[in-house]
Amino acid sequence: LLHTSLERCGLRVSGRQLYRVVMLSTRAIASARAALLPHAATHFVGLLCASMRHGTSRTPLRSLACGGRSFATIPDCKAGGELAQNEGAKRTPKGPQGIPHDTAVSIGGRITSHPVLDVPQREEIPFSWNGMLMKGLKGEPLSSALVANGVHVFGHHVKDNSPQGLFCASGQCSQCMVLINGEAAKSCMTPVAPGMKVEAADHLPVASQDAPLTYGPPPPIKETDVLVIGGGPAGVSAAMQLGMRDIGTILIDDKDCLGGKLVLQTHKFFGTREDCYAGTRGFEIGRIIDKDVRQYSSVDVWTNTTAVGVFSDGLVGVMKGKEYVMIKPKRLLVASGAREKFITFPGNTLPGVFGAGAFQTLVNRDLVKCSERLLVIGGGNVGLIAAYHAMQAGIHVVGLLEASKQVRGYRVHSDKIKRLGIPIFTQHTIVNAFGKDHLEGVTVTEVDENYCAIPGTEKKFAVDTLLLAVGLEKCDEFHQKAVNYGITSWKAGDANEIAEASSAMFTGKIRGLEIAKSLGHETGEIPADWLRKEQVLKEKPGPMTKREGLPVPPDEAGIFPVMHCYQTMPCNVCVTACRYGQLKVKGDSITGIPYFQGCEVDDCEGCMRCVASCPGMAVTVVDFRDDVEHPLVTLAHELDHHFVEEGMVVPVTDTEGEVLGSYPVEEVEVRNGRTLVTLRVDHDIARRVASLWHEPEDAWVGAEREAYEEASYANEAIVCRCERVTAGELRKLIKEGMTDENQLKALTRAGMGSCGSKTCHFPLERIFREEGVPYEKVSARTIRPLYVEVPLGAFAPHSVAP
């Protein structure tokens, strides 16, 4: 069918080109059939022929399968056996096109193939949504099942009928509230179950008539030496120290497994192997620590358990499943992590606007493809990593915005996405998001050195997903309450200070020893090495370097690694990976720049362990041994590895994302869970090659200039998501002299919603600063005694009278 259709269109292709077309198109056809598109094959051929007829001889061919991220070009090899060259560089953006009217499409489906994650077969669970039969997968939350079925609007707000959808996916907000069998519940915290009758929360729940009740005994009280709230890297590390000393410990976490945010991460972690599992992927570390802590008999692990309040009598109330239990610990450790900050702009509550954690939950944990076109706000490590995760899931990332002059995360993370064609727009911020019942596009603008918008620089992007990665805020409310009530309490991990997971592990270990010592156990002094590493591992990205003064192997000197690492950071994975000890770090510090010290031909045997293990994918190996003019270069690749095969001619880039040319693939193999690709390249560029290249689509779709009025936009933005309170309402009262958050709450209901002011606290604090009121002069809000919503019946166990 392909060959005949191409011939009829007057398009001739070589055998190699036809093979390439067939390989890509059959995958797209299978994906289209899985999505129940009628006449999938014929439809695809029509699109392909139209594209080739109106394109050039080097037609961009994007596979419809797995998000359309295949290698960019059907290669034209030059005669005479010479290596094919890429005459073009980055594509020049086309002119203004405007926002298409059909941008808002049904986005949903499953990720059926992933370059890093296994896609397990799971039992299908039937449930109904507004009377329509749908299917989820066993063990996944209802929110993920709904998004996988193309449902993004979970209800409408009773105040203004605004659409409500998933935002945090961690139970911190209440945007995903639905009615399950007539009762209101957070869909992100409720596993899908057979026969569930789920309805949109378009109205307030109707309470059923009370039945006669027979009250049972009061909730049980469980006594323990230590209660650890939070099963992430800090909480688990502390629990293991306590378990080693046979100290009675209850470790609780609101998810169904331990690991915290580690379970959402597909990338390999920095640090040191012996201390914090560096070189291992986050979700694998989560599984390791979950298994390790359960070997201690004195540590009782309660998953699916949420702490709801710390009380003045020394009790901590928790919901263990549907049962309310009170725990009386002698010591309390709060390791509850952090929540994402929420920023204000018009349209910020539209379905399709996600926190980074929610996006990673859908894509990496639940394997739900929630997006087709994504824009990331925030150039810290979280935003840079999330953009890379989106690419792994086959989602097109149109760009990343960062208000500062340069990204704030590690350079190896920004280099990875630049090499994949994702544009990074520094000194840019968002103006507004627009759409009816789902995000359809955003307007962005350049900012000056004072972060003020520059009129006339606005651009519009057609996107269905906006990912907010603008920082984290400590979840330490339980610790604050405990201290206020005189309860002996510690905090660890992000609840203590926002830092990397590797640092959180050391914080947890240190807190574990401190707690053990306070209980009278002999622990000795806290190792000085632990204290030092805790500080080193939380260090921010260091200065850039040109790698001057480091040993450089001469050309034509056999085989050797090339380090594309230009920034000090706490990591020595490549050093420990080299079995001959030829890789070192400058100054012999974990934060030093790595380099290859060998200068002899046989100092490197080409084992590729450094390439396979480097978390930043910043190591390549150059091999001059069999052809000095056309050496081999081996690099790491983690995207669409099923599209990379021997014999292909693919484009390559340097560290900055500059295309160096297209070269043939000699070998593809998998090492340590990572695909290694070996290419034969020209002598002059061998050291510069850092990555394969994915041709980007045009990032911007329109440049219509609109008047930008900061005040009007800011006043329209929603600050309190739960009660739909705008920035304008709050500014008015603050300008009138109000500096008491509780008074603002009473007059506007800001902070009175079901999230308990978790999402609106940070933007409200910012509004005070913008209005010239130092926050230390503000009377802070009173934090609720209950952290999450709890059915009243949970506090009074009962059974229905016959």
Secondary structure, 3 states (H helix, E strand, C coil): CHHHHHHHCCCCCCHHHHHHHHHHHHHHHHHHHHCCCCCHHHHHHHHHHHHHHHCCCCCECCCCHHHCCCCCECCCCCHHHCCCCCCCCCCCCCCCCCCCCCCCCCCCCECCCCCCCCCCCCCEEEEEECCEEEEEECCCEHHHHHHHCCCCCCEECCCCCCEECCCCCCCCCCCCEEEECCEEEEHHHCECCCCEEEEEECCCCCCCCCCCEEECCCCCEEEEEEEEECCCHHHHHHHHHHHHCCCCEEEECCCCCCCHHHHHCCCECCECHHHHCCCCEHHHHHHHHHHHHCCCCCEEEECCEEEEEECCCCCEEEEECCEEEEEEEEEEEECCCEEECCCCCCCCCCCCEEEHHHHHHHHHHCCECCCCEEEEECCCHHHHHHHHHHHHCCCEEEEEEECCCCCCCCHHHHHHHHHCCCCEEECEEEEEEECCCCCCEEEEEEECCCCCECCCCCEEEECCEEEECCCEEECCHHHHHHHHCCCCEEECHHHCCCCCHHHHHHHHHHHHHHHHHHCCCCCCCCCHHHHHHHHHHCCCCCCECCCCCCCCCCCCCCEEEEECCCECCCECHHHHHCCCCCEEEHHHCCCCCEEECCCCCCCCCCCCHHHHHCCCCCEEEEECCCCCCCCEEEEEECCCHHHCCCCCEEEEECCCCCEEEEEEEEEEEEECCEEEEEEECCHHHCCCCCEECCCCCCCCCECCCCCCCHHHHHHHCEEECCCCEEHHHHHHHHHCCCCEHHHHHHHHCCCCCCCCCCCCHHHHHHHHHHCCCCHHHCECCCCCCCCCCCCHHHHCCEEECC
